[in-house]
Amino acid sequence: MSKSLRVAAVDLNGQLRGKRVAAGMADKQMRMPLSVLNIDVFGADIEDSPLVFESGDQDGIMETTDRDPIPLPWVAGDALLDLRMMHNEDGSPFEGDPRIALAQVLKRFAIHGWQVIAACELEFFLLEDGGNLAPPINPKTGRRLSGTEILSMRELDGFDVFFNDVADGAKMMGLGDLTITGEAGIGQFEVTMTHGPALHIADNVILLKELIKGTARNHSMAATFMAKPFTTESGNGLHTHFSVLNATGENIFCNKNTLESAVAGCLQAFEASTLFFAPYANSFERFVGGAHAPTSATWAYENRTVAVRIPSGPEAATRIEHRVAGGDANPYLMFAAIFGAALKGMEGNANAPAPISGNAYGQPVLMPGLLTDLTAAIDGLGAPLLKEFMPSMILENLAATKSQERDLFEKMSDHEAILALIDTA
């Protein structure tokens, strides 16, 4: 039997918040203040939040999800995580819980007899441990990484012990097989997950990030998914692939009209959804023209310069790849924004503009693109379109959280701000 159990839910920043208890308490009802899911990235209450003093800082009930306890292989001794979601005292779902926000969007798909199947590609940097913003030492050569090694097998082999532990840990945790490649930045890698039901995959993104961060520490390194840790290197993205199956398991995106209506929905919500893709001021540093971080509301078939790409492959595997979000995005909120927008387009039989041909960075702007900074992105949460598929409490709490964080980060130097995000993003 495990020696310890972590009982936790996920806050608006994608951080696990909860309690460490004895393993024998797995069946006990757990409570936690509802306000804990609406705190800033530093772990502090949001000033003037109605969830704190105005309501007496009420407890919520930590309800179980459909996941069994999850092993935490990087934690010393036997340890498990019980991933939960927050409910109100009367048993109703707490609409400030990002996991519940996604679940509500997916229920709207279920009304049509549809299920969203998703997969993600996560980019991250390995760093020297000890708080230094520097590339790691290659364990085999003993030399610090100093150059770009896109898809280098030699560089992957240098960190093979680390990646073996990550891959083995992923299997223990039920995250499936991983594909790992070297990316464009110094010490940057990408991990691709197997596909599955969308809510399960959003959980897996949270769990995989914790696994990689914890395993890196055990190997005397640090790992960060923050959007732009180095100004001179490429940023970290979080690409989402998704398709929609009907009740008989057929991919409805095989119908070109349905596919393009989903694309149209994503593009129509593109501007208003900015904060779900770029939740920190640092996130906007990643959006540089020609750097595979699209900022314009564009789409195309088999074209990596656009925001919404339709990859090539067998017709049965037709899917949408949404390429905008940074590695610092909360996967529940990101999924809810993408899928909610796609569903709205599908329900309304929306018409997409013509797909882009060639380099999207040099194309005329036809639709509103991403908002250009954090303040504008916060204001964008007030768009009526978002209220059609995102809970109002999520929009209000997220705006308050990001406003408080923005004010705190503005008091820091750029270096201090980056160090503050390395472990949390």
C-alpha positions as CSV (number, residue, x, y, z in Angstrom):
1,M,0.0,0.0,0.0
2,S,1.2,3.5,-0.8
3,K,2.7,5.4,2.1
4,S,1.1,8.7,1.1
5,L,-1.7,10.1,-1.1
6,R,-2.0,13.5,-2.7
7,V,-5.6,14.7,-3.0
8,A,-5.7,17.6,-5.4
9,A,-7.7,19.7,-7.9
10,V,-6.3,22.0,-10.6
11,D,-6.5,25.8,-10.3
12,L,-6.9,28.4,-13.1
13,N,-3.1,28.4,-13.7
14,G,-3.0,24.6,-14.2
15,Q,-1.4,24.0,-10.8
16,L,-2.3,21.1,-8.5
17,R,-3.7,22.3,-5.2
18,G,-4.6,20.0,-2.4
19,K,-3.5,17.9,0.6
20,R,-1.0,15.2,1.4
21,V,-2.8,12.5,3.5
22,A,-2.2,9.0,4.6
23,A,-3.0,6.4,2.0
24,G,-5.8,4.9,4.1
25,M,-7.8,8.2,3.7
26,A,-8.5,7.6,0.0
27,D,-12.2,7.0,0.6
28,K,-12.7,9.9,3.0
29,Q,-14.6,13.0,1.8
30,M,-12.1,15.9,1.4
31,R,-12.8,19.6,1.6
32,M,-10.8,22.6,0.5
33,P,-11.7,26.3,0.2
34,L,-13.2,27.1,-3.2
35,S,-11.0,30.2,-3.4
36,V,-7.9,27.9,-3.8
37,L,-8.8,27.4,-7.4
38,N,-8.7,31.1,-7.9
39,I,-5.3,32.2,-6.6
40,D,-2.5,33.8,-8.5
41,V,0.6,31.9,-9.8
42,F,2.5,32.8,-6.7
43,G,-0.2,31.1,-4.5
44,A,-1.8,34.2,-3.0
45,D,-5.5,35.0,-2.7
46,I,-7.0,37.4,-5.3
47,E,-7.7,40.7,-3.8
48,D,-11.4,41.5,-3.5
49,S,-12.3,38.0,-4.7
50,P,-16.0,37.2,-3.8
51,L,-14.7,33.7,-3.0
52,V,-12.7,34.9,0.0
53,F,-14.0,37.3,2.6
54,E,-17.3,38.2,1.0
55,S,-18.4,34.5,1.2
56,G,-16.5,33.7,4.4
57,D,-13.9,31.7,2.3
58,Q,-16.3,28.7,2.1
59,D,-15.1,25.1,1.7
60,G,-16.1,23.1,-1.3
61,I,-16.2,19.3,-1.6
62,M,-13.4,17.6,-3.5
63,E,-15.3,15.1,-5.6
64,T,-13.7,12.1,-7.2
65,T,-13.2,11.9,-10.9
66,D,-13.3,8.8,-13.1
67,R,-9.5,8.3,-12.7
68,D,-8.0,5.7,-10.4
69,P,-5.2,6.9,-8.0
70,I,-2.2,7.8,-10.1
71,P,1.4,6.8,-9.2
72,L,3.9,9.6,-8.8
73,P,7.2,7.8,-9.7
74,W,9.4,10.9,-9.1
75,V,8.3,11.2,-5.5
76,A,10.4,9.5,-2.8
77,G,8.7,6.4,-1.5
78,D,5.4,5.1,-2.7
79,A,3.0,8.0,-3.5
80,L,-0.3,8.3,-5.3
81,L,-2.3,11.2,-6.6
82,D,-6.1,11.3,-6.4
83,L,-7.2,13.8,-9.0
84,R,-10.4,15.5,-8.0
85,M,-12.7,18.4,-9.0
86,M,-14.5,20.9,-6.8
87,H,-18.2,20.9,-6.0
88,N,-20.3,23.2,-3.9
89,E,-21.8,22.2,-0.6
90,D,-25.1,21.4,-2.2
91,G,-23.4,18.9,-4.5
92,S,-23.5,21.1,-7.7
93,P,-20.3,21.5,-9.7
94,F,-18.2,24.5,-8.8
95,E,-18.2,26.6,-12.0
96,G,-14.8,28.1,-11.1
97,D,-13.1,24.7,-11.6
98,P,-11.4,24.7,-15.0
99,R,-11.8,20.9,-15.3
100,I,-15.6,21.3,-14.9
101,A,-15.6,24.1,-17.5
102,L,-14.2,21.6,-20.0
103,A,-16.6,18.9,-18.9
104,Q,-19.5,21.2,-19.6
105,V,-18.3,22.0,-23.1
106,L,-17.9,18.3,-23.8
107,K,-21.5,17.6,-22.5
108,R,-22.7,19.8,-25.3
109,F,-21.0,17.6,-27.8
110,A,-22.6,14.6,-26.2
111,I,-26.0,16.0,-26.7
112,H,-25.4,15.6,-30.4
113,G,-24.0,12.1,-29.8
114,W,-20.5,13.3,-30.4
115,Q,-17.2,12.7,-28.6
116,V,-14.1,14.8,-28.9
117,I,-10.8,12.9,-29.3
118,A,-7.7,14.9,-28.7
119,A,-3.9,14.6,-28.5
120,C,-1.2,17.2,-27.6
121,E,2.4,18.0,-28.4
122,L,4.2,19.8,-25.6
123,E,7.5,21.6,-25.9
124,F,9.8,22.3,-23.0
125,F,13.4,23.3,-22.1
126,L,15.7,21.4,-19.9
127,L,17.8,23.7,-17.8
128,E,20.7,23.6,-15.4
129,D,19.4,23.1,-11.9
130,G,19.9,25.6,-9.1
131,G,18.0,28.5,-10.4
132,N,20.3,29.3,-13.3
133,L,18.7,30.2,-16.6
134,A,21.2,28.1,-18.6
135,P,21.1,25.0,-20.8
136,P,21.9,21.7,-19.0
137,I,25.1,19.6,-19.1
138,N,24.9,16.7,-21.5
139,P,25.2,13.7,-19.1
140,K,27.3,11.7,-21.6
141,T,29.7,14.3,-22.8
142,G,29.9,16.4,-19.6
143,R,29.7,19.5,-21.8
144,R,26.9,22.2,-21.7
145,L,24.6,22.2,-24.6
146,S,25.5,25.1,-26.9
147,G,23.8,24.7,-30.3
148,T,20.6,23.9,-32.0
149,E,20.1,20.2,-32.6
150,I,16.7,19.8,-34.3
151,L,15.7,16.1,-34.4
152,S,19.2,15.1,-33.3
153,M,19.4,11.4,-32.2
154,R,22.7,12.1,-30.6
155,E,21.3,14.7,-28.3
156,L,18.4,12.5,-27.3
157,D,20.8,9.7,-26.6
158,G,22.8,12.0,-24.3
159,F,19.8,12.4,-22.1
160,D,18.6,8.8,-22.5
161,V,18.5,7.9,-18.8
162,F,16.3,10.9,-18.1
163,F,14.0,10.2,-21.0
164,N,13.8,6.5,-20.1
165,D,12.6,7.5,-16.6
166,V,10.0,9.9,-18.2
167,A,8.7,7.2,-20.6
168,D,8.6,4.5,-17.8
169,G,6.9,7.0,-15.5
170,A,4.3,7.8,-18.1
171,K,3.4,4.2,-18.5
172,M,3.1,3.8,-14.7
173,M,0.8,6.8,-14.6
174,G,-1.4,5.6,-17.4
175,L,-0.4,8.3,-19.8
176,G,0.4,5.9,-22.7
177,D,3.5,5.8,-24.9
178,L,5.4,9.0,-25.7
179,T,7.2,10.2,-28.7
180,I,10.1,12.5,-27.9
181,T,12.1,14.7,-30.3
182,G,14.7,17.4,-30.2
183,E,13.4,20.9,-31.0
184,A,14.9,24.1,-32.4
185,G,16.0,25.7,-29.1
186,I,19.1,24.8,-27.1
187,G,18.0,22.1,-24.7
188,Q,14.5,22.1,-26.1
189,F,12.5,19.0,-26.6
190,E,9.0,18.0,-27.7
191,V,6.9,15.2,-26.3
192,T,3.9,13.9,-28.2
193,M,1.1,12.0,-26.4
194,T,-1.2,9.3,-27.7
195,H,-4.8,10.4,-28.5
196,G,-7.9,9.7,-26.4
197,P,-11.1,11.3,-24.9
198,A,-10.5,15.0,-24.5
199,L,-11.1,15.3,-20.7
200,H,-8.7,12.4,-20.1
201,I,-6.1,14.0,-22.3
202,A,-6.4,17.4,-20.6
203,D,-5.7,15.5,-17.3
204,N,-2.7,13.8,-19.0
205,V,-1.2,17.1,-20.0
206,I,-1.2,18.3,-16.3
207,L,0.2,14.9,-15.2
208,L,2.9,14.8,-17.9
209,K,4.1,18.3,-17.0
210,E,4.4,17.3,-13.4
211,L,6.2,14.1,-14.4
212,I,8.7,15.8,-16.5
213,K,9.4,18.6,-14.0
214,G,9.8,16.1,-11.1
215,T,12.0,13.7,-13.1
216,A,14.2,16.5,-14.2
217,R,14.8,17.5,-10.6
218,N,15.8,13.9,-9.8
219,H,18.3,14.2,-12.6
220,S,19.8,17.5,-11.2
221,M,18.1,19.5,-13.9
222,A,15.0,21.7,-14.2
223,A,12.3,21.6,-16.9
224,T,10.1,24.5,-17.9
225,F,7.1,24.8,-20.2
226,M,7.0,28.6,-20.0
227,A,6.3,30.2,-23.4
228,K,9.6,32.1,-23.9
229,P,12.3,31.5,-21.3
230,F,15.1,32.7,-23.7
231,T,14.7,35.8,-25.9
232,T,17.1,34.4,-28.5
233,E,15.6,30.9,-28.7
234,S,12.3,29.5,-30.0
235,G,9.4,29.4,-27.6
236,N,7.5,26.5,-26.1
237,G,4.2,25.6,-27.8
238,L,1.3,23.3,-26.8
239,H,-0.3,22.1,-30.0
240,T,-3.7,20.4,-29.9
241,H,-5.0,17.9,-32.4
242,F,-8.7,16.9,-32.3
243,S,-11.4,15.1,-34.2
244,V,-15.0,14.4,-33.4
245,L,-16.6,10.9,-33.5
246,N,-20.3,10.2,-33.8
247,A,-22.2,7.5,-31.9
248,T,-21.0,4.8,-34.2
249,G,-17.4,5.8,-33.9
250,E,-17.2,7.6,-37.3
251,N,-15.1,10.7,-37.7
252,I,-17.5,13.5,-38.6
253,F,-14.6,15.6,-39.8
254,C,-14.4,13.4,-42.9
255,N,-17.3,15.6,-44.0
256,K,-15.6,18.6,-45.5
257,N,-18.5,21.0,-44.6
258,T,-18.5,19.9,-41.0
259,L,-14.7,20.2,-40.8
260,E,-14.7,23.7,-42.2
261,S,-17.5,24.8,-40.0
262,A,-15.5,23.7,-37.0
263,V,-12.5,25.6,-38.4
264,A,-14.7,28.7,-38.9
265,G,-15.8,28.6,-35.3
266,C,-12.2,28.4,-34.1
267,L,-11.2,31.4,-36.2
268,Q,-14.3,33.5,-35.2
269,A,-13.3,33.0,-31.5
270,F,-9.6,33.5,-32.1
271,E,-9.2,37.0,-30.9
272,A,-11.5,36.8,-27.8
273,S,-9.8,33.5,-26.8
274,T,-6.3,35.0,-26.6
275,L,-5.9,34.7,-22.9
276,F,-6.6,31.0,-23.0
277,F,-3.6,30.6,-25.3
278,A,-1.3,33.2,-23.7
279,P,-1.9,33.5,-20.0
280,Y,1.2,35.6,-19.0
281,A,3.0,38.7,-20.3
282,N,5.9,36.4,-21.1
283,S,3.5,34.3,-23.3
284,F,3.3,37.2,-25.9
285,E,7.1,37.1,-26.3
286,R,6.7,33.8,-28.2
287,F,4.6,35.3,-31.0
288,V,7.3,36.3,-33.4
289,G,6.7,36.3,-37.2
290,G,8.2,33.3,-38.9
291,A,8.7,31.3,-35.7
292,H,5.9,28.7,-36.0
293,A,3.9,30.6,-33.4
294,P,0.9,31.9,-35.5
295,T,-0.8,35.2,-34.5
296,S,-3.2,35.6,-37.4
297,A,-6.6,33.8,-37.7
298,T,-5.6,31.6,-40.7
299,W,-6.0,28.0,-41.7
300,A,-4.8,25.6,-44.4
301,Y,-4.3,22.0,-45.3
302,E,-0.8,20.7,-44.4
303,N,0.8,24.1,-43.7
304,R,2.6,24.9,-40.4
305,T,2.6,28.6,-40.8
306,V,-1.1,28.9,-40.1
307,A,-3.0,28.9,-36.8
308,V,-5.3,26.1,-37.6
309,R,-3.8,23.3,-39.7
310,I,-5.4,20.2,-41.3
311,P,-2.7,17.6,-41.3
312,S,-2.4,15.2,-44.1
313,G,-3.0,11.4,-43.7
314,P,-5.8,8.8,-44.1
315,E,-9.3,10.3,-44.4
316,A,-10.4,8.4,-41.3
317,A,-7.8,10.3,-39.3
318,T,-8.9,13.8,-40.5
319,R,-8.4,16.2,-37.6
320,I,-7.7,19.8,-36.7
321,E,-4.4,20.9,-35.3
322,H,-4.7,24.2,-33.3
323,R,-1.1,25.6,-33.2
324,V,-1.5,28.8,-31.1
325,A,-1.2,28.1,-27.4
326,G,2.1,28.3,-25.5
327,G,3.3,25.6,-23.2
328,D,2.2,27.7,-20.2
329,A,-1.5,27.3,-21.1
330,N,-4.0,25.6,-18.8
331,P,-5.1,22.6,-20.9
332,Y,-8.6,22.5,-19.5
333,L,-9.3,26.2,-20.4
334,M,-7.5,25.9,-23.7
335,F,-9.5,22.8,-24.7
336,A,-12.7,24.5,-23.5
337,A,-12.0,27.6,-25.6
338,I,-11.0,25.6,-28.7
339,F,-13.7,22.9,-28.6
340,G,-16.4,25.4,-27.5
341,A,-15.6,27.6,-30.5
342,A,-15.5,24.7,-32.9
343,L,-18.9,23.4,-31.7
344,K,-20.4,26.8,-32.1
345,G,-19.2,26.9,-35.7
346,M,-20.5,23.4,-36.3
347,E,-23.9,24.1,-34.8
348,G,-24.3,27.2,-36.9
349,N,-22.9,25.7,-40.1
350,A,-20.4,28.6,-40.2
351,N,-18.4,29.3,-43.3
352,A,-14.7,29.4,-43.2
353,P,-12.6,31.8,-45.4
354,A,-10.5,30.2,-48.1
355,P,-7.6,28.3,-46.8
356,I,-4.2,29.9,-47.0
357,S,-1.7,29.0,-49.7
358,G,2.0,29.5,-49.0
359,N,3.5,31.5,-46.1
360,A,0.7,32.8,-43.8
361,Y,3.0,35.3,-42.2
362,G,3.1,37.3,-45.4
363,Q,-0.7,37.1,-46.2
364,P,-3.2,40.0,-45.9
365,V,-5.1,40.0,-42.6
366,L,-8.7,39.0,-43.2
367,M,-9.9,38.3,-39.7
368,P,-9.0,39.6,-36.2
369,G,-5.9,38.0,-34.9
370,L,-4.5,37.5,-31.4
371,L,-4.7,40.4,-29.1
372,T,-1.2,41.9,-28.7
373,D,-0.6,42.0,-24.9
374,L,-1.8,40.7,-21.6
375,T,-4.0,43.7,-20.8
376,A,-5.8,43.5,-24.1
377,A,-6.2,39.7,-23.6
378,I,-7.8,40.2,-20.2
379,D,-10.2,42.7,-21.6
380,G,-11.0,40.2,-24.4
381,L,-12.6,37.9,-21.8
382,G,-15.6,40.3,-21.9
383,A,-16.5,39.3,-25.5
384,P,-20.1,38.0,-25.7
385,L,-19.0,35.1,-27.9
386,L,-17.0,33.5,-25.0
387,K,-20.0,33.6,-22.7
388,E,-21.8,31.2,-25.0
389,F,-19.5,28.3,-24.0
390,M,-17.4,29.4,-21.0
391,P,-18.8,29.8,-17.5
392,S,-19.1,33.4,-16.4
393,M,-17.4,32.6,-13.1
394,I,-14.3,31.3,-15.0
395,L,-14.2,34.5,-17.1
396,E,-14.5,36.7,-14.1
397,N,-12.1,34.8,-11.9
398,L,-9.5,34.5,-14.6
399,A,-9.7,38.2,-15.4
400,A,-9.1,39.0,-11.7
401,T,-6.3,36.5,-11.4
402,K,-4.4,37.7,-14.5
403,S,-4.9,41.4,-13.6
404,Q,-3.3,40.8,-10.2
405,E,-0.4,38.8,-11.7
406,R,0.2,41.4,-14.3
407,D,0.6,44.1,-11.6
408,L,3.0,41.9,-9.7
409,F,5.1,41.0,-12.7
410,E,5.4,44.6,-13.7
411,K,7.3,45.3,-10.5
412,M,9.9,42.7,-11.4
413,S,12.9,42.8,-13.7
414,D,12.6,40.6,-16.8
415,H,15.0,38.2,-15.3
416,E,13.1,38.0,-12.0
417,A,9.9,37.4,-13.9
418,I,11.3,34.6,-15.9
419,L,12.7,32.9,-12.8
420,A,9.3,33.2,-11.1
421,L,7.7,31.3,-14.0
422,I,10.3,28.6,-14.7
423,D,8.9,26.2,-12.1
424,T,5.2,27.1,-12.3
425,A,4.5,27.5,-16.1
